[in-house]
Amino acid sequence: MDHIAPTVAAYDVLAPDYAERWFGLHLGKPLARFQAHVPQGSWVLDAGCGPGRDAQSLQALGYRVLGFDRSVGMLSEGRQRGVSVPLALADLRRLPLPVRSLGGIWACASLLHLPKAGLRVALTEFARVLDSGHLYLVLKEGEGEGWQTEGRTGLHRYLARYQLSELVSLLEGSGFQVLERWLDPPGKGQRHRWISVIATVRALR
């Protein structure tokens, strides 16, 4: 079963409302922690960039940024809002980038829409394109995976939740070493905490 296409279709529809709600949010503390590991001027990918909010913030910090997403609607919202970062349609499990071409990857609440079997594929791909660089990854805390129905529209999105130990194991099995880990409380209208990690590609891989 294709778990991705219905989720992408849902975000195409939800993109205007999503951008209106979240585009003004600035993740200052996580950006500062990312900045402490990734040198200014590095090439950085915002993986699952949505309308480009964080890509724009990363660019303002002096990074050379690309934004990839599967939702045409989300990318369109970013362009309409004046995001100058190059935003492109791409699958995070098959990145159109050369080996060791990036200094950092920012993946904020995007990989949670992959089935768990697909997360390892994406992480292995991230390790391939990072040049001894760093990954900032955020996922929802919890158990299991499955479809979630958006109450107002009835649209379906696939969602996977993780325990911290489970995520660390997946990262280590995909060629990463976890450097920092922390939990953030649920946001407004949310029930689950957020797991955040900063990891680096191991030297021997």
PyMOL commands that set and color helices and strands:
alter all, ss='L'
color gray80, all
select helices_A, chain A and resi 4-22+28-35+53-60+72-80+111-113+116-129+164-173
alter helices_A, ss='H'
color red, helices_A
select strands_A, chain A and resi 43-47+64-69+87-89+102-108+130-140+145-149+156-160+176-184+194-201
alter strands_A, ss='S'
color yellow, strands_A
deselect
rebuild
show_as cartoon
